[in-house]
Amino acid sequence: MGAPVIVCTWDAGGTALPDETAEALTLARRLATALGGELRLVVAGRLSDGARADAGKYGVASIDRLCGAGLEQFGEDLTTAALAKHLQSEKPAAVVLAQTFDARVVAPRLAARLDAGVVMNCIDLATEGGALLATVTAYGGDTRAVYRCGGAATYIFAIGANALAAEPVGGEPELPAVRDVDTDVTGVKERVRVIERAHAAEGPRLEHAQVVVAGGRGLGTPENFRLVEELAAALGGMAGASRPIVDDGWAKPAQQVGLTGKITKPALYIAAGISGASQHMVGCAAAKTLVAINRDASAAIFRYARYGVVGDCVELLPEITRAVRAKRG
């Protein structure tokens, strides 16, 4: 049997595995199958029964739970040290992480400690001629590139949010065996101290919405953001926003779509008054259908849109909302 493919997480204490971890497991399972190795899960800190069951659904053969002082809560330095110490003895062919905010910090640090290669923004993994192939988004999401990875014993891959649909193995999955691993991280101190944590968003998450209506500078005033919210409600979706209007306080940070916000993959994305800068398109380029409304006929957004409307979104949004409500009765 070949070297294992290991997915690492520190977010397994909830009732289920996070969606982004399920996506990472799906891609890691495909890679493990191609390499002829096992798919394993390494958890730093807590592991719930629900998360363990979910791991089995995605083909995980076994779970190593790293136990040690301070690992119950995520810490950049403690978690990195614990994972590095454990993985050095496992010698995996690949380590896969969901590219969360925290993983952006952990992945490169982990690679340095393991003398491993690291590839971020992955959307696909494969093999060819004994080498690992990583398909990534590049240039702010405008294009894709394929990296041929060879020369290192281990590679670390960070999987972008909504890069693919999570796919359980099907049938009656077996519950993975769990091994508790005592991990001594004594002497490791956190160099960053969290003064106050941001409140976690409650309710539906923008990145899971099937319909997103997003507004930008073309709305003109903060008050006009309600036009976006009204259309989103009429369509049974959620309201999103470009970074400039979030920075100006027109919309909430949780509503921001783009490179530094949410990565969405809806069936329908309506961009109202958004220019189409690459930083924003990273967050909506995977939409099945993208509709753009903009007064500027040469706006970059029209290059990505399936349907484009040249006009003032402040005038058009109320009319579209009325038409949707009339259609739905």
ZADO-1210 file (C-alpha; in nm, 4 decimals, padded with zeros to 6 digits):
<atoms>
<atom x="00.0000" y="00.0000" z="00.0000" code="MET" pos="1"/>
<atom x="00.1203" y="00.3498" z="-00.0830" code="GLY" pos="2"/>
<atom x="00.1858" y="00.6341" z="00.1576" code="ALA" pos="3"/>
<atom x="-00.1298" y="00.7745" z="00.3208" code="PRO" pos="4"/>
<atom x="-00.3094" y="01.0946" z="00.2330" code="VAL" pos="5"/>
<atom x="-00.3945" y="01.2838" z="00.5518" code="ILE" pos="6"/>
<atom x="-00.6548" y="01.5537" z="00.6032" code="VAL" pos="7"/>
<atom x="-00.5872" y="01.7769" z="00.9042" code="CYS" pos="8"/>
<atom x="-00.8439" y="01.9795" z="01.0953" code="THR" pos="9"/>
<atom x="-00.8927" y="02.1487" z="01.4297" code="TRP" pos="10"/>
<atom x="-01.2662" y="02.2083" z="01.3765" code="ASP" pos="11"/>
<atom x="-01.4115" y="01.8691" z="01.4646" code="ALA" pos="12"/>
<atom x="-01.5718" y="01.9563" z="01.7972" code="GLY" pos="13"/>
<atom x="-01.9152" y="02.0519" z="01.6605" code="GLY" pos="14"/>
<atom x="-02.2108" y="01.8291" z="01.5838" code="THR" pos="15"/>
<atom x="-02.0702" y="01.7561" z="01.2373" code="ALA" pos="16"/>
<atom x="-01.7626" y="01.8195" z="01.0272" code="LEU" pos="17"/>
<atom x="-01.7639" y="02.1632" z="00.8631" code="PRO" pos="18"/>
<atom x="-01.8631" y="02.1642" z="00.4957" code="ASP" pos="19"/>
<atom x="-01.5192" y="02.2809" z="00.3884" code="GLU" pos="20"/>
<atom x="-01.3597" y="01.9807" z="00.5650" code="THR" pos="21"/>
<atom x="-01.6024" y="01.7476" z="00.3868" code="ALA" pos="22"/>
<atom x="-01.4916" y="01.9018" z="00.0560" code="GLU" pos="23"/>
<atom x="-01.1265" y="01.8517" z="00.1476" code="ALA" pos="24"/>
<atom x="-01.1962" y="01.4876" z="00.2368" code="LEU" pos="25"/>
<atom x="-01.3679" y="01.4320" z="-00.0981" code="THR" pos="26"/>
<atom x="-01.0658" y="01.5552" z="-00.2932" code="LEU" pos="27"/>
<atom x="-00.8194" y="01.3797" z="-00.0622" code="ALA" pos="28"/>
<atom x="-01.0070" y="01.0511" z="-00.1060" code="ARG" pos="29"/>
<atom x="-00.9701" y="01.0744" z="-00.4845" code="ARG" pos="30"/>
<atom x="-00.5983" y="01.1372" z="-00.4442" code="LEU" pos="31"/>
<atom x="-00.5553" y="00.8511" z="-00.1974" code="ALA" pos="32"/>
<atom x="-00.7288" y="00.6143" z="-00.4393" code="THR" pos="33"/>
<atom x="-00.5005" y="00.7245" z="-00.7239" code="ALA" pos="34"/>
<atom x="-00.1924" y="00.6740" z="-00.5056" code="LEU" pos="35"/>
<atom x="-00.3089" y="00.3440" z="-00.3593" code="GLY" pos="36"/>
<atom x="-00.2891" y="00.4743" z="-00.0035" code="GLY" pos="37"/>
<atom x="-00.5267" y="00.5148" z="00.2900" code="GLU" pos="38"/>
<atom x="-00.7269" y="00.8264" z="00.3633" code="LEU" pos="39"/>
<atom x="-00.6731" y="00.9323" z="00.7238" code="ARG" pos="40"/>
<atom x="-00.7933" y="01.2219" z="00.9366" code="LEU" pos="41"/>
<atom x="-00.5819" y="01.3984" z="01.1989" code="VAL" pos="42"/>
<atom x="-00.7737" y="01.6110" z="01.4484" code="VAL" pos="43"/>
<atom x="-00.6061" y="01.8569" z="01.6820" code="ALA" pos="44"/>
<atom x="-00.8238" y="01.8977" z="01.9901" code="GLY" pos="45"/>
<atom x="-01.1847" y="01.7936" z="02.0265" code="ARG" pos="46"/>
<atom x="-01.3587" y="01.5260" z="01.8191" code="LEU" pos="47"/>
<atom x="-01.7358" y="01.4862" z="01.8443" code="SER" pos="48"/>
<atom x="-01.9279" y="01.1678" z="01.7694" code="ASP" pos="49"/>
<atom x="-02.1007" y="01.3478" z="01.4832" code="GLY" pos="50"/>
<atom x="-01.7718" y="01.4512" z="01.3256" code="ALA" pos="51"/>
<atom x="-01.6391" y="01.0966" z="01.3597" code="ARG" pos="52"/>
<atom x="-01.9471" y="00.9589" z="01.1851" code="ALA" pos="53"/>
<atom x="-01.9116" y="01.2175" z="00.9081" code="ASP" pos="54"/>
<atom x="-01.5491" y="01.1165" z="00.8569" code="ALA" pos="55"/>
<atom x="-01.6636" y="00.7612" z="00.7908" code="GLY" pos="56"/>
<atom x="-01.9124" y="00.8833" z="00.5308" code="LYS" pos="57"/>
<atom x="-01.6259" y="01.0361" z="00.3335" code="TYR" pos="58"/>
<atom x="-01.4083" y="00.7264" z="00.3368" code="GLY" pos="59"/>
<atom x="-01.1723" y="00.7955" z="00.6284" code="VAL" pos="60"/>
<atom x="-01.0004" y="00.4745" z="00.7358" code="ALA" pos="61"/>
<atom x="-00.8793" y="00.5974" z="01.0761" code="SER" pos="62"/>
<atom x="-00.8587" y="00.9090" z="01.2913" code="ILE" pos="63"/>
<atom x="-00.5701" y="01.0288" z="01.5046" code="ASP" pos="64"/>
<atom x="-00.6814" y="01.2709" z="01.7747" code="ARG" pos="65"/>
<atom x="-00.3956" y="01.4820" z="01.9056" code="LEU" pos="66"/>
<atom x="-00.4322" y="01.5393" z="02.2780" code="CYS" pos="67"/>
<atom x="-00.2227" y="01.7828" z="02.4746" code="GLY" pos="68"/>
<atom x="-00.2358" y="02.0873" z="02.6962" code="ALA" pos="69"/>
<atom x="-00.3730" y="02.3848" z="02.5068" code="GLY" pos="70"/>
<atom x="-00.4987" y="02.1933" z="02.2019" code="LEU" pos="71"/>
<atom x="-00.8660" y="02.2117" z="02.3003" code="GLU" pos="72"/>
<atom x="-00.8748" y="02.5590" z="02.1464" code="GLN" pos="73"/>
<atom x="-00.7098" y="02.6537" z="01.8189" code="PHE" pos="74"/>
<atom x="-00.3838" y="02.8407" z="01.8481" code="GLY" pos="75"/>
<atom x="-00.1597" y="02.9095" z="01.5498" code="GLU" pos="76"/>
<atom x="00.1641" y="02.8074" z="01.7187" code="ASP" pos="77"/>
<atom x="00.0353" y="02.5211" z="01.9349" code="LEU" pos="78"/>
<atom x="-00.1683" y="02.3626" z="01.6544" code="THR" pos="79"/>
<atom x="00.1142" y="02.3940" z="01.4022" code="THR" pos="80"/>
<atom x="00.3640" y="02.2419" z="01.6466" code="ALA" pos="81"/>
<atom x="00.1328" y="01.9508" z="01.7317" code="ALA" pos="82"/>
<atom x="00.0534" y="01.8687" z="01.3691" code="LEU" pos="83"/>
<atom x="00.4177" y="01.8928" z="01.2633" code="ALA" pos="84"/>
<atom x="00.5325" y="01.6649" z="01.5429" code="LYS" pos="85"/>
<atom x="00.2758" y="01.4002" z="01.4539" code="HIS" pos="86"/>
<atom x="00.3101" y="01.4159" z="01.0762" code="LEU" pos="87"/>
<atom x="00.6874" y="01.3776" z="01.0879" code="GLN" pos="88"/>
<atom x="00.6368" y="01.0180" z="01.1984" code="SER" pos="89"/>
<atom x="00.3498" y="00.9433" z="00.9595" code="GLU" pos="90"/>
<atom x="00.5354" y="01.0340" z="00.6369" code="LYS" pos="91"/>
<atom x="00.2254" y="01.1035" z="00.4251" code="PRO" pos="92"/>
<atom x="00.2377" y="01.1523" z="00.0499" code="ALA" pos="93"/>
<atom x="00.0066" y="01.4503" z="00.0881" code="ALA" pos="94"/>
<atom x="-00.1475" y="01.6576" z="00.3643" code="VAL" pos="95"/>
<atom x="-00.4753" y="01.8267" z="00.2738" code="VAL" pos="96"/>
<atom x="-00.6406" y="02.1153" z="00.4585" code="LEU" pos="97"/>
<atom x="-00.9526" y="02.3185" z="00.3958" code="ALA" pos="98"/>
<atom x="-00.8278" y="02.6689" z="00.3188" code="GLN" pos="99"/>
<atom x="-00.9929" y="02.8531" z="00.6050" code="THR" pos="100"/>
<atom x="-00.8602" y="03.1789" z="00.7473" code="PHE" pos="101"/>
<atom x="-00.6598" y="02.9870" z="01.0078" code="ASP" pos="102"/>
<atom x="-00.5293" y="02.7326" z="00.7553" code="ALA" pos="103"/>
<atom x="-00.3743" y="03.0119" z="00.5505" code="ARG" pos="104"/>
<atom x="-00.1399" y="03.0606" z="00.8456" code="VAL" pos="105"/>
<atom x="-00.0877" y="02.6964" z="00.9404" code="VAL" pos="106"/>
<atom x="-00.0244" y="02.5442" z="00.5948" code="ALA" pos="107"/>
<atom x="00.2979" y="02.7302" z="00.5060" code="PRO" pos="108"/>
<atom x="00.4349" y="02.6987" z="00.8596" code="ARG" pos="109"/>
<atom x="00.3645" y="02.3267" z="00.8542" code="LEU" pos="110"/>
<atom x="00.5365" y="02.2907" z="00.5179" code="ALA" pos="111"/>
<atom x="00.8497" y="02.4615" z="00.6505" code="ALA" pos="112"/>
<atom x="00.8693" y="02.2277" z="00.9493" code="ARG" pos="113"/>
<atom x="00.8147" y="01.9152" z="00.7398" code="LEU" pos="114"/>
<atom x="01.0447" y="02.0282" z="00.4580" code="ASP" pos="115"/>
<atom x="00.7417" y="01.9796" z="00.2341" code="ALA" pos="116"/>
<atom x="00.6081" y="02.1579" z="-00.0701" code="GLY" pos="117"/>
<atom x="00.2957" y="02.3676" z="-00.0268" code="VAL" pos="118"/>
<atom x="00.0281" y="02.4702" z="-00.2770" code="VAL" pos="119"/>
<atom x="-00.2575" y="02.7043" z="-00.1846" code="MET" pos="120"/>
<atom x="-00.5886" y="02.7822" z="-00.3612" code="ASN" pos="121"/>
<atom x="-00.6296" y="02.4257" z="-00.4913" code="CYS" pos="122"/>
<atom x="-00.9491" y="02.3216" z="-00.6669" code="ILE" pos="123"/>
<atom x="-00.8410" y="01.9777" z="-00.7909" code="ASP" pos="124"/>
<atom x="-00.5756" y="01.7132" z="-00.7232" code="LEU" pos="125"/>
<atom x="-00.4597" y="01.4303" z="-00.9477" code="ALA" pos="126"/>
<atom x="-00.1569" y="01.2170" z="-01.0376" code="THR" pos="127"/>
<atom x="00.0405" y="01.1769" z="-01.3596" code="GLU" pos="128"/>
<atom x="00.3545" y="00.9773" z="-01.4183" code="GLY" pos="129"/>
<atom x="00.4240" y="00.9461" z="-01.0470" code="GLY" pos="130"/>
<atom x="00.3918" y="01.3208" z="-00.9847" code="ALA" pos="131"/>
<atom x="00.1127" y="01.5018" z="-00.8043" code="LEU" pos="132"/>
<atom x="-00.0843" y="01.7574" z="-01.0054" code="LEU" pos="133"/>
<atom x="-00.2543" y="02.0477" z="-00.8304" code="ALA" pos="134"/>
<atom x="-00.5006" y="02.2665" z="-01.0187" code="THR" pos="135"/>
<atom x="-00.5272" y="02.6097" z="-00.8593" code="VAL" pos="136"/>
<atom x="-00.7022" y="02.9387" z="-00.9158" code="THR" pos="137"/>
<atom x="-00.4624" y="03.2121" z="-01.0213" code="ALA" pos="138"/>
<atom x="-00.4593" y="03.5865" z="-01.0895" code="TYR" pos="139"/>
<atom x="-00.7396" y="03.6560" z="-00.8461" code="GLY" pos="140"/>
<atom x="-00.9578" y="03.3785" z="-00.9883" code="GLY" pos="141"/>
<atom x="-00.9369" y="03.4952" z="-01.3494" code="ASP" pos="142"/>
<atom x="-00.7684" y="03.1760" z="-01.4657" code="THR" pos="143"/>
<atom x="-00.6442" y="02.8348" z="-01.3566" code="ARG" pos="144"/>
<atom x="-00.2959" y="02.6884" z="-01.3425" code="ALA" pos="145"/>
<atom x="-00.1737" y="02.3315" z="-01.3006" code="VAL" pos="146"/>
<atom x="00.1339" y="02.2725" z="-01.0832" code="TYR" pos="147"/>
<atom x="00.3334" y="01.9541" z="-01.1315" code="ARG" pos="148"/>
<atom x="00.4668" y="01.8636" z="-00.7870" code="CYS" pos="149"/>
<atom x="00.7785" y="01.6511" z="-00.7690" code="GLY" pos="150"/>
<atom x="01.0946" y="01.6422" z="-00.5639" code="GLY" pos="151"/>
<atom x="00.9542" y="01.6577" z="-00.2109" code="ALA" pos="152"/>
<atom x="00.8523" y="01.3542" z="-00.0081" code="ALA" pos="153"/>
<atom x="00.5376" y="01.5300" z="00.1150" code="THR" pos="154"/>
<atom x="00.3169" y="01.8048" z="-00.0263" code="TYR" pos="155"/>
<atom x="00.0644" y="02.0171" z="00.1572" code="ILE" pos="156"/>
<atom x="-00.2442" y="02.1231" z="-00.0353" code="PHE" pos="157"/>
<atom x="-00.4949" y="02.3836" z="00.0827" code="ALA" pos="158"/>
<atom x="-00.8364" y="02.3435" z="-00.0808" code="ILE" pos="159"/>
<atom x="-01.0270" y="02.6619" z="-00.1565" code="GLY" pos="160"/>
<atom x="-01.3797" y="02.7026" z="-00.0242" code="ALA" pos="161"/>
<atom x="-01.6533" y="02.5750" z="-00.2571" code="ASN" pos="162"/>
<atom x="-01.3921" y="02.4258" z="-00.4886" code="ALA" pos="163"/>
<atom x="-01.6106" y="02.1190" z="-00.5375" code="LEU" pos="164"/>
<atom x="-01.9216" y="01.9470" z="-00.4079" code="ALA" pos="165"/>
<atom x="-01.8647" y="01.7168" z="-00.1110" code="ALA" pos="166"/>
<atom x="-01.9341" y="01.3539" z="-00.2087" code="GLU" pos="167"/>
<atom x="-01.9909" y="01.0806" z="00.0525" code="PRO" pos="168"/>
<atom x="-01.8757" y="00.7307" z="-00.0431" code="VAL" pos="169"/>
<atom x="-02.2300" y="00.5898" z="-00.0382" code="GLY" pos="170"/>
<atom x="-02.3560" y="00.2670" z="00.1141" code="GLY" pos="171"/>
<atom x="-02.3137" y="00.1890" z="00.4829" code="GLU" pos="172"/>
<atom x="-01.9852" y="00.3518" z="00.5881" code="PRO" pos="173"/>
<atom x="-01.7818" y="00.2067" z="00.8714" code="GLU" pos="174"/>
<atom x="-01.7133" y="00.4155" z="01.1794" code="LEU" pos="175"/>
<atom x="-01.3403" y="00.5000" z="01.1698" code="PRO" pos="176"/>
<atom x="-01.1240" y="00.3785" z="01.4556" code="ALA" pos="177"/>
<atom x="-00.9935" y="00.6602" z="01.6758" code="VAL" pos="178"/>
<atom x="-00.6454" y="00.6649" z="01.8254" code="ARG" pos="179"/>
<atom x="-00.5670" y="00.9194" z="02.0953" code="ASP" pos="180"/>
<atom x="-00.2137" y="01.0499" z="02.0499" code="VAL" pos="181"/>
<atom x="-00.0499" y="01.2252" z="02.3451" code="ASP" pos="182"/>
<atom x="00.1222" y="01.5258" z="02.1929" code="THR" pos="183"/>
<atom x="00.3599" y="01.7212" z="02.4113" code="ASP" pos="184"/>
<atom x="00.3739" y="02.0856" z="02.3049" code="VAL" pos="185"/>
<atom x="00.5218" y="02.2050" z="02.6325" code="THR" pos="186"/>
<atom x="00.7236" y="02.5195" z="02.5854" code="GLY" pos="187"/>
<atom x="00.5348" y="02.6327" z="02.2777" code="VAL" pos="188"/>
<atom x="00.3816" y="02.9749" z="02.3333" code="LYS" pos="189"/>
<atom x="00.1316" y="03.1616" z="02.1224" code="GLU" pos="190"/>
<atom x="00.2894" y="03.4709" z="01.9698" code="ARG" pos="191"/>
<atom x="-00.0493" y="03.6225" z="01.8839" code="VAL" pos="192"/>
<atom x="-00.2963" y="03.6866" z="02.1618" code="ARG" pos="193"/>
<atom x="-00.6655" y="03.7216" z="02.0762" code="VAL" pos="194"/>
<atom x="-00.8097" y="04.0165" z="02.2653" code="ILE" pos="195"/>
<atom x="-01.1650" y="03.9724" z="02.1452" code="GLU" pos="196"/>
<atom x="-01.3100" y="03.7187" z="01.9034" code="ARG" pos="197"/>
<atom x="-01.5525" y="03.8264" z="01.6334" code="ALA" pos="198"/>
<atom x="-01.9020" y="03.6933" z="01.6923" code="HIS" pos="199"/>
<atom x="-01.9757" y="03.3928" z="01.4752" code="ALA" pos="200"/>
<atom x="-02.2488" y="03.4525" z="01.2210" code="ALA" pos="201"/>
<atom x="-02.5757" y="03.2814" z="01.3084" code="GLU" pos="202"/>
<atom x="-02.8327" y="03.1339" z="01.0726" code="GLY" pos="203"/>
<atom x="-02.7824" y="03.0559" z="00.7024" code="PRO" pos="204"/>
<atom x="-02.4361" y="03.1149" z="00.5591" code="ARG" pos="205"/>
<atom x="-02.3817" y="03.3195" z="00.2453" code="LEU" pos="206"/>
<atom x="-02.1401" y="03.0653" z="00.0992" code="GLU" pos="207"/>
<atom x="-02.4161" y="02.8011" z="00.1063" code="HIS" pos="208"/>
<atom x="-02.6904" y="03.0124" z="-00.0534" code="ALA" pos="209"/>
<atom x="-02.8351" y="02.8965" z="-00.3853" code="GLN" pos="210"/>
<atom x="-02.9334" y="03.2517" z="-00.4784" code="VAL" pos="211"/>
<atom x="-02.7193" y="03.5572" z="-00.4027" code="VAL" pos="212"/>
<atom x="-02.7994" y="03.9170" z="-00.4914" code="VAL" pos="213"/>
<atom x="-02.4951" y="04.1380" z="-00.4372" code="ALA" pos="214"/>
<atom x="-02.4624" y="04.5154" z="-00.4491" code="GLY" pos="215"/>
<atom x="-02.1722" y="04.7494" z="-00.5096" code="GLY" pos="216"/>
<atom x="-02.0867" y="05.1168" z="-00.5468" code="ARG" pos="217"/>
<atom x="-02.3425" y="05.1517" z="-00.8234" code="GLY" pos="218"/>
<atom x="-02.6136" y="05.1561" z="-00.5571" code="LEU" pos="219"/>
<atom x="-02.5140" y="05.5156" z="-00.4921" code="GLY" pos="220"/>
<atom x="-02.6109" y="05.5459" z="-00.1257" code="THR" pos="221"/>
<atom x="-02.6152" y="05.3196" z="00.1815" code="PRO" pos="222"/>
<atom x="-02.9945" y="05.3357" z="00.1936" code="GLU" pos="223"/>
<atom x="-03.0200" y="05.1701" z="-00.1470" code="ASN" pos="224"/>
<atom x="-02.8670" y="04.8474" z="-00.0187" code="PHE" pos="225"/>
<atom x="-03.2194" y="04.7595" z="00.0944" code="ARG" pos="226"/>
<atom x="-03.3043" y="04.7149" z="-00.2759" code="LEU" pos="227"/>
<atom x="-03.0551" y="04.4290" z="-00.2872" code="VAL" pos="228"/>
<atom x="-03.1986" y="04.2764" z="00.0306" code="GLU" pos="229"/>
<atom x="-03.5553" y="04.3025" z="-00.1001" code="GLU" pos="230"/>
<atom x="-03.4760" y="04.1236" z="-00.4259" code="LEU" pos="231"/>
<atom x="-03.2783" y="03.8574" z="-00.2412" code="ALA" pos="232"/>
<atom x="-03.5735" y="03.7974" z="-00.0089" code="ALA" pos="233"/>
<atom x="-03.8171" y="03.7798" z="-00.3022" code="ALA" pos="234"/>
<atom x="-03.5982" y="03.5155" z="-00.4683" code="LEU" pos="235"/>
<atom x="-03.5529" y="03.3189" z="-00.1466" code="GLY" pos="236"/>
<atom x="-03.1812" y="03.3988" z="-00.1413" code="GLY" pos="237"/>
<atom x="-02.9326" y="03.6070" z="00.0527" code="MET" pos="238"/>
<atom x="-02.7843" y="03.9538" z="00.0088" code="ALA" pos="239"/>
<atom x="-02.4155" y="04.0008" z="-00.0605" code="GLY" pos="240"/>
<atom x="-02.1890" y="04.3002" z="-00.1099" code="ALA" pos="241"/>
<atom x="-01.8616" y="04.4082" z="-00.2639" code="SER" pos="242"/>
<atom x="-01.5748" y="04.5013" z="-00.0343" code="ARG" pos="243"/>
<atom x="-01.5903" y="04.8806" z="-00.0921" code="PRO" pos="244"/>
<atom x="-01.9439" y="04.9129" z="00.0431" code="ILE" pos="245"/>
<atom x="-01.8662" y="04.6814" z="00.3334" code="VAL" pos="246"/>
<atom x="-01.5651" y="04.8968" z="00.4195" code="ASP" pos="247"/>
<atom x="-01.7934" y="05.2024" z="00.4097" code="ASP" pos="248"/>
<atom x="-02.0463" y="05.0384" z="00.6412" code="GLY" pos="249"/>
<atom x="-02.3280" y="04.9947" z="00.3906" code="TRP" pos="250"/>
<atom x="-02.3350" y="04.6183" z="00.4510" code="ALA" pos="251"/>
<atom x="-02.2118" y="04.3766" z="00.7164" code="LYS" pos="252"/>
<atom x="-01.8712" y="04.2040" z="00.6909" code="PRO" pos="253"/>
<atom x="-02.0492" y="03.8662" z="00.6815" code="ALA" pos="254"/>
<atom x="-02.2108" y="03.9784" z="00.3541" code="GLN" pos="255"/>
<atom x="-01.8844" y="04.0505" z="00.1742" code="GLN" pos="256"/>
<atom x="-01.8170" y="03.8411" z="-00.1358" code="VAL" pos="257"/>
<atom x="-01.4690" y="03.8102" z="-00.2806" code="GLY" pos="258"/>
<atom x="-01.1065" y="03.7282" z="-00.2165" code="LEU" pos="259"/>
<atom x="-01.1154" y="03.8608" z="00.1411" code="THR" pos="260"/>
<atom x="-01.4807" y="03.7706" z="00.1980" code="GLY" pos="261"/>
<atom x="-01.7065" y="03.4760" z="00.1205" code="LYS" pos="262"/>
<atom x="-01.6520" y="03.2375" z="-00.1693" code="ILE" pos="263"/>
<atom x="-01.9959" y="03.1541" z="-00.3060" code="THR" pos="264"/>
<atom x="-02.1162" y="02.8915" z="-00.5511" code="LYS" pos="265"/>
<atom x="-02.4861" y="02.9650" z="-00.6046" code="PRO" pos="266"/>
<atom x="-02.7179" y="02.8567" z="-00.8825" code="ALA" pos="267"/>
<atom x="-02.7918" y="03.2264" z="-00.9443" code="LEU" pos="268"/>
<atom x="-02.5749" y="03.5293" z="-00.8676" code="TYR" pos="269"/>
<atom x="-02.7024" y="03.8776" z="-00.9456" code="ILE" pos="270"/>
<atom x="-02.4370" y="04.1508" z="-00.9344" code="ALA" pos="271"/>
<atom x="-02.5945" y="04.4954" z="-00.9104" code="ALA" pos="272"/>
<atom x="-02.3681" y="04.7976" z="-00.9514" code="GLY" pos="273"/>
<atom x="-02.0498" y="04.5891" z="-00.9224" code="ILE" pos="274"/>
<atom x="-01.7645" y="04.6628" z="-01.1633" code="SER" pos="275"/>
<atom x="-01.6234" y="04.3097" z="-01.1803" code="GLY" pos="276"/>
<atom x="-01.2794" y="04.3539" z="-01.0248" code="ALA" pos="277"/>
<atom x="-01.0890" y="04.0252" z="-00.9996" code="SER" pos="278"/>
<atom x="-01.0906" y="04.0379" z="-00.6189" code="GLN" pos="279"/>
<atom x="-01.4697" y="04.0248" z="-00.6224" code="HIS" pos="280"/>
<atom x="-01.4987" y="03.7690" z="-00.8999" code="MET" pos="281"/>
<atom x="-01.3037" y="03.5156" z="-00.6926" code="VAL" pos="282"/>
<atom x="-01.6111" y="03.4993" z="-00.4704" code="GLY" pos="283"/>
<atom x="-01.8731" y="03.4435" z="-00.7412" code="CYS" pos="284"/>
<atom x="-01.7016" y="03.3043" z="-01.0511" code="ALA" pos="285"/>
<atom x="-01.8267" y="02.9541" z="-00.9699" code="ALA" pos="286"/>
<atom x="-02.1946" y="03.0608" z="-00.9913" code="ALA" pos="287"/>
<atom x="-02.3903" y="02.8520" z="-01.2407" code="LYS" pos="288"/>
<atom x="-02.5640" y="03.1618" z="-01.3738" code="THR" pos="289"/>
<atom x="-02.4286" y="03.5152" z="-01.3263" code="LEU" pos="290"/>
<atom x="-02.6464" y="03.8165" z="-01.4081" code="VAL" pos="291"/>
<atom x="-02.4856" y="04.1617" z="-01.4179" code="ALA" pos="292"/>
<atom x="-02.6578" y="04.4995" z="-01.3902" code="ILE" pos="293"/>
<atom x="-02.4349" y="04.8018" z="-01.4541" code="ASN" pos="294"/>
<atom x="-02.4656" y="05.1433" z="-01.6158" code="ARG" pos="295"/>
<atom x="-02.1228" y="05.1092" z="-01.7765" code="ASP" pos="296"/>
<atom x="-02.1493" y="04.8913" z="-02.0859" code="ALA" pos="297"/>
<atom x="-01.7722" y="04.8350" z="-02.0772" code="SER" pos="298"/>
<atom x="-01.7649" y="04.7191" z="-01.7125" code="ALA" pos="299"/>
<atom x="-01.5499" y="04.4087" z="-01.6574" code="ALA" pos="300"/>
<atom x="-01.8430" y="04.2267" z="-01.4950" code="ILE" pos="301"/>
<atom x="-02.0013" y="04.1708" z="-01.8366" code="PHE" pos="302"/>
<atom x="-01.7092" y="03.9495" z="-01.9401" code="ARG" pos="303"/>
<atom x="-01.8165" y="03.6977" z="-01.6774" code="TYR" pos="304"/>
<atom x="-02.1957" y="03.7321" z="-01.6953" code="ALA" pos="305"/>
<atom x="-02.4246" y="03.4967" z="-01.8804" code="ARG" pos="306"/>
<atom x="-02.6844" y="03.7709" z="-01.8881" code="TYR" pos="307"/>
<atom x="-02.6060" y="04.1430" z="-01.8769" code="GLY" pos="308"/>
<atom x="-02.8313" y="04.4435" z="-01.8345" code="VAL" pos="309"/>
<atom x="-02.6944" y="04.7916" z="-01.9064" code="VAL" pos="310"/>
<atom x="-02.8834" y="05.0283" z="-01.6814" code="GLY" pos="311"/>
<atom x="-02.9131" y="05.1902" z="-01.3395" code="ASP" pos="312"/>
<atom x="-02.9508" y="04.9180" z="-01.0770" code="CYS" pos="313"/>
<atom x="-03.1308" y="05.1612" z="-00.8461" code="VAL" pos="314"/>
<atom x="-03.4074" y="05.1878" z="-01.1052" code="GLU" pos="315"/>
<atom x="-03.4036" y="04.8250" z="-01.2173" code="LEU" pos="316"/>
<atom x="-03.3866" y="04.6390" z="-00.8853" code="LEU" pos="317"/>
<atom x="-03.7339" y="04.7509" z="-00.7623" code="PRO" pos="318"/>
<atom x="-03.8871" y="04.6555" z="-01.0985" code="GLU" pos="319"/>
<atom x="-03.7270" y="04.3113" z="-01.0910" code="ILE" pos="320"/>
<atom x="-03.8441" y="04.2603" z="-00.7330" code="THR" pos="321"/>
<atom x="-04.2023" y="04.3534" z="-00.8272" code="ARG" pos="322"/>
<atom x="-04.1926" y="04.1141" z="-01.1212" code="ALA" pos="323"/>
<atom x="-04.0626" y="03.8290" z="-00.9040" code="VAL" pos="324"/>
<atom x="-04.3277" y="03.8858" z="-00.6391" code="ARG" pos="325"/>
<atom x="-04.6023" y="03.9024" z="-00.9017" code="ALA" pos="326"/>
<atom x="-04.4790" y="03.5787" z="-01.0583" code="LYS" pos="327"/>
<atom x="-04.4776" y="03.4025" z="-00.7239" code="ARG" pos="328"/>
<atom x="-04.8178" y="03.5416" z="-00.6342" code="GLY" pos="329"/>
</atoms>
